Amino acid sequence: MLAAALAEVPALPLHTAGKYVAGAYIVLFALVLIYVAIMAIRLSRIERDLGELLSMSENAAPDGAPPSTAHAGSQDPERESAPA
Amino acid sequence: MERTRPIVYGKGLRPLSIATVVAMAVSLSLVFFYAPLEAEQGFLQKIFYLHVPLAIVALCGFVLGGLLAIQHLRTRDPRWDMRSYVVIHMSLIFAVGTLITGSIWAKGSWGHWWVWSEPTLVSFLIVFLLYATYQPLRFAIEDPERQSRYASVFAITAGAFVPMNFIAVRLSTAYLHPRVLGSTSNLPGPMALTFVVSLAAISLLFATLCKYELTAKHTRAQIRALRRRLAGESAAAPPRARSAAPSLQHVTAMSARATGSSAP
């Protein structure tokens, strides 16, 4: 089915200006990719910070009671990552 | 007791991201398999479906940054400063994309990467260099309050310069630079449709990345506030490290109070 669909698609005249057009679209792709990579680094930093905060809160409440921070409910990581 | 609505920047991020991916896929399909080849430029003209929307979104983003800065000066709410900062930051990235894709087109069409005698190119470069000073300006001012005020004034002034610059260049030059928007009525239907879909896709990409950035910055600010709270300090303490990014400490403190007051 994919082969049939591809057979219907008109051929692109890549021999003329193909390298320039490909270069332009690769630039956009690269910019977005770099941005996603930066955001991935930030996300891993946030994850590390949350781990530190979790250990800090456990040290602050050694009897096992949940810490009484205002954000404890809204910042539950499992609620954020749960599928819809 | 002061009640402030808690901020959730990440709300709606998932449907926005899905819409962006779908729009980008449709846009690319239309560009390469639907829009006809242009008679003079041929396949090279496909760059315009990327280059022109990038330029339009970047310039509109600069103007939007100025409008958000006006709102910041009116309300003194740091959230508007953060929005203005993120929009200008993202517009700068899109402007880089515009300059690079424009240079690639120029090399393919004119045989040169850059032509200094072309007013549209040079004026866009001037706008880009103007906004490239935005972050160093912010970083140079240590006091967060002054930093946000001065940055807003800059954003408004520069935001007003963008449309004036655009109009002045269009009025004063012979039409050497290819005009896509000026001749939309002359565009064949498939080309016009492809251009509009591409513009929508790039606009959605811009909105998604801005929302993503705002969510990340707000989350970082909340984590910092929580860390200070757990360490036994005030959540509204002044920042320790100088940064070009706006401070959201007051907002996270207000949000914490609001969430605490609304909790059962």
Boltz contact constraints between the chains, C-beta under 6 A:
constraints:
  - contact:
      token1: [A, 9]
      token2: [B, 33]
      max_distance: 6.0
  - contact:
      token1: [A, 13]
      token2: [B, 43]
      max_distance: 6.0
  - contact:
      token1: [A, 16]
      token2: [B, 42]
      max_distance: 6.0
  - contact:
      token1: [A, 16]
      token2: [B, 43]
      max_distance: 6.0
  - contact:
      token1: [A, 17]
      token2: [B, 43]
      max_distance: 6.0
  - contact:
      token1: [A, 17]
      token2: [B, 44]
      max_distance: 6.0
  - contact:
      token1: [A, 17]
      token2: [B, 108]
      max_distance: 6.0
  - contact:
      token1: [A, 20]
      token2: [B, 44]
      max_distance: 6.0
  - contact:
      token1: [A, 20]
      token2: [B, 104]
      max_distance: 6.0
  - contact:
      token1: [A, 20]
      token2: [B, 108]
      max_distance: 6.0
  - contact:
      token1: [A, 21]
      token2: [B, 46]
      max_distance: 6.0
  - contact:
      token1: [A, 21]
      token2: [B, 47]
      max_distance: 6.0
  - contact:
      token1: [A, 23]
      token2: [B, 104]
      max_distance: 6.0
  - contact:
      token1: [A, 24]
      token2: [B, 47]
      max_distance: 6.0
  - contact:
      token1: [A, 24]
      token2: [B, 50]
      max_distance: 6.0
  - contact:
      token1: [A, 24]
      token2: [B, 101]
      max_distance: 6.0
  - contact:
      token1: [A, 24]
      token2: [B, 104]
      max_distance: 6.0
  - contact:
      token1: [A, 27]
      token2: [B, 100]
      max_distance: 6.0
  - contact:
      token1: [A, 27]
      token2: [B, 101]
      max_distance: 6.0
  - contact:
      token1: [A, 28]
      token2: [B, 97]
      max_distance: 6.0
  - contact:
      token1: [A, 31]
      token2: [B, 97]
      max_distance: 6.0
  - contact:
      token1: [A, 42]
      token2: [B, 216]
      max_distance: 6.0
  - contact:
      token1: [A, 46]
      token2: [B, 219]
      max_distance: 6.0
  - contact:
      token1: [A, 49]
      token2: [B, 223]
      max_distance: 6.0
  - contact:
      token1: [A, 53]
      token2: [B, 226]
      max_distance: 6.0
  - contact:
      token1: [A, 56]
      token2: [B, 230]
      max_distance: 6.0
  - contact:
      token1: [A, 57]
      token2: [B, 230]
      max_distance: 6.0
  - contact:
      token1: [A, 69]
      token2: [B, 229]
      max_distance: 6.0
  - contact:
      token1: [A, 70]
      token2: [B, 256]
      max_distance: 6.0
  - contact:
      token1: [A, 70]
      token2: [B, 259]
      max_distance: 6.0
  - contact:
      token1: [A, 70]
      token2: [B, 260]
      max_distance: 6.0
  - contact:
      token1: [A, 71]
      token2: [B, 226]
      max_distance: 6.0
  - contact:
      token1: [A, 71]
      token2: [B, 256]
      max_distance: 6.0
  - contact:
      token1: [A, 74]
      token2: [B, 259]
      max_distance: 6.0
